[in-house]
């Protein structure tokens, strides 16, 4: 089951946002205690960020062991704080150990879905297949990337004009999807603008080039 918890960021926010953070944190902590009492977990795992804070602190107060998995090279404040309380902290980059308690920090790599591993193994060392379409994939993450949405359509329009066989698939997020579609309006037959995709693996299989924001998960999936 998926259970949603309220949350707000804290760092770099104004006083109003800090008050909201505190209110949502207290509410999340209260809901966490209820969930722990209902589910009675033996172990918990968090992936850093303020979204993990309330639940993992509730686990600590209830003496339920938990682990933290850090996907980024430089851990954020939440991960650095929780790593002192965690049973183990798992890292994706060995250099992250410089910022965390060394005795209980272990290199695990970044979790990746098995289908991505199988895809890369089937493609061989370089992933190049001559029979592929000339397809470029733009990935902005689940919320989209404003920078990619704003800056890529213009140079890609030039490429679409110069290369008649070029196909663009642009995952742009829901917020700016209409603007991105308008930017590619002259080439609707060769450009597919998608708000979000649960089947990004299919696009990665076809793509000759991927331009992506620097999210830890997507970079792992691309670079296996």
Secondary structure, 3 states (H helix, E strand, C coil): CCCCCCCCCCCCCCHHHHHHHHHHHHHHHHHHHHHHHHHCCCCEEECCCHHHHHHHHHHHHCCCCEEEEECCCCCCHHHHHHHCCCCEEEECCHHHHHHCCHHHEEECCCCCCHHHHHHHHHHCCCCCCCCCCCEEEEECCCCCCHHHHHHHHHHHHHHHHHCCCCEEEEECCCCCHHHHHHHCHHHCCCEEEECCCCCHHHHHHHCCEEEECCCHHHHHHHHC
